Amino acid sequence: MPQNAAVEERLAAERAATLTQIDALTRDFQSIVDANALVAVDDEHDPDGSSTAFERAHVSSLLNQARLHLEHLDEALVRLREGRYGICERCGVEIPAERLEIRPASTRCVGCAGAEPR
């Protein structure tokens, strides 16, 4: 298993980047809402209404994904501190370092992750 201090530093850096992303997406979402508040937008009849609704939904989806990623990173930090980081929660084998480098919040090895229905 990788060195705990290095892993914690990597998770903290990823967490900081995710918080920055959440902040930017929150500002983007608020800008969309504020811009639409100034204009009487009728999504059904306004030619720009559907694209505005799509943009708002898209930013909202990205924001939700970023928040979920932040939760997964926080859970990974807990697992690290409890000595469970890097161990597949399904089969109990060590998750390869290469996978953890790409997906530091991974809870499953490649084989078990691939067996999950999408």
C-alpha positions as CSV (number, residue, x, y, z in Angstrom):
1,M,0.0,0.0,0.0
2,P,1.2,3.5,-0.8
3,Q,2.7,5.8,1.9
4,N,0.0,7.3,4.0
5,A,1.4,10.8,4.0
6,A,1.8,10.9,0.2
7,V,-1.7,9.5,-0.2
8,E,-3.2,12.0,2.2
9,E,-1.4,14.8,0.4
10,R,-2.7,13.6,-3.0
11,L,-6.3,13.3,-1.6
12,A,-6.0,16.8,0.0
13,A,-4.8,18.3,-3.4
14,E,-7.7,16.6,-5.2
15,R,-10.1,17.8,-2.6
16,A,-8.8,21.4,-2.9
17,A,-9.2,21.2,-6.7
18,T,-12.7,19.9,-6.3
19,L,-13.7,22.7,-3.9
20,T,-12.3,25.2,-6.4
21,Q,-14.4,23.5,-9.2
22,I,-17.5,23.6,-6.9
23,D,-17.0,27.3,-6.2
24,A,-16.7,28.1,-10.0
25,L,-19.7,26.0,-10.9
26,T,-21.7,27.6,-8.1
27,R,-20.8,31.0,-9.5
28,D,-21.7,29.9,-13.0
29,F,-25.0,28.5,-11.9
30,Q,-25.9,31.7,-10.0
31,S,-24.9,33.8,-13.0
32,I,-27.4,31.8,-15.2
33,V,-30.1,32.2,-12.6
34,D,-29.4,35.9,-12.1
35,A,-29.4,36.6,-15.9
36,N,-32.7,34.8,-16.3
37,A,-34.2,36.8,-13.4
38,L,-33.7,40.0,-15.4
39,V,-35.5,38.7,-18.4
40,A,-39.0,37.3,-18.6
41,V,-38.0,33.9,-20.1
42,D,-40.7,31.6,-21.3
43,D,-38.8,28.3,-22.0
44,E,-41.6,27.0,-24.1
45,H,-42.0,30.0,-26.5
46,D,-38.7,31.8,-26.3
47,P,-36.1,30.5,-28.9
48,D,-33.3,30.9,-26.3
49,G,-35.3,29.5,-23.5
50,S,-34.5,25.9,-24.2
51,S,-30.8,26.5,-24.5
52,T,-30.9,28.5,-21.2
53,A,-32.7,25.6,-19.5
54,F,-30.2,23.2,-21.0
55,E,-27.2,25.3,-19.8
56,R,-28.7,25.6,-16.3
57,A,-29.3,21.8,-16.2
58,H,-25.9,21.1,-17.5
59,V,-24.1,23.2,-14.9
60,S,-26.4,21.8,-12.2
61,S,-25.4,18.3,-13.2
62,L,-21.7,19.1,-13.2
63,L,-22.1,20.7,-9.7
64,N,-23.8,17.6,-8.4
65,Q,-21.0,15.4,-9.8
66,A,-18.3,17.6,-8.2
67,R,-20.1,17.5,-4.8
68,L,-20.4,13.7,-5.0
69,H,-16.7,13.5,-5.9
70,L,-15.9,15.6,-2.8
71,E,-17.9,13.2,-0.7
72,H,-16.0,10.2,-2.1
73,L,-12.7,12.0,-1.4
74,D,-13.7,12.7,2.2
75,E,-14.7,9.0,2.5
76,A,-11.3,8.0,1.1
77,L,-9.6,10.1,3.8
78,V,-11.5,8.3,6.5
79,R,-10.6,5.0,5.0
80,L,-6.9,6.1,4.9
81,R,-7.0,7.1,8.6
82,E,-8.7,3.8,9.5
83,G,-6.2,1.7,7.5
84,R,-8.8,0.6,5.0
85,Y,-7.6,2.7,2.0
86,G,-6.5,0.8,-1.1
87,I,-8.4,-2.4,-0.1
88,C,-11.3,-3.5,-2.4
89,E,-14.5,-3.3,-0.4
90,R,-15.9,-6.1,-2.3
91,C,-13.2,-8.8,-2.6
92,G,-10.7,-7.6,0.0
93,V,-7.6,-7.5,-2.4
94,E,-5.3,-4.6,-2.6
95,I,-6.3,-2.0,-5.2
96,P,-3.3,-1.5,-7.6
97,A,-1.5,1.8,-7.1
98,E,-2.0,2.7,-10.7
99,R,-5.8,2.6,-10.3
100,L,-5.5,4.7,-7.1
101,E,-3.3,7.2,-8.9
102,I,-6.0,7.7,-11.6
103,R,-9.0,7.4,-9.2
104,P,-7.8,8.1,-5.7
105,A,-11.2,7.6,-4.2
106,S,-11.6,4.1,-5.6
107,T,-13.2,1.6,-3.3
108,R,-13.0,-1.4,-5.7
109,C,-10.4,-3.1,-7.7
110,V,-10.7,-3.1,-11.5
111,G,-12.2,-6.5,-11.6
112,C,-14.9,-5.7,-9.0
113,A,-15.6,-2.3,-10.5
114,G,-16.0,-3.8,-13.9
115,A,-18.5,-6.3,-12.6
116,E,-20.8,-3.6,-11.4
117,P,-23.8,-2.8,-13.5
118,R,-23.8,0.8,-14.8
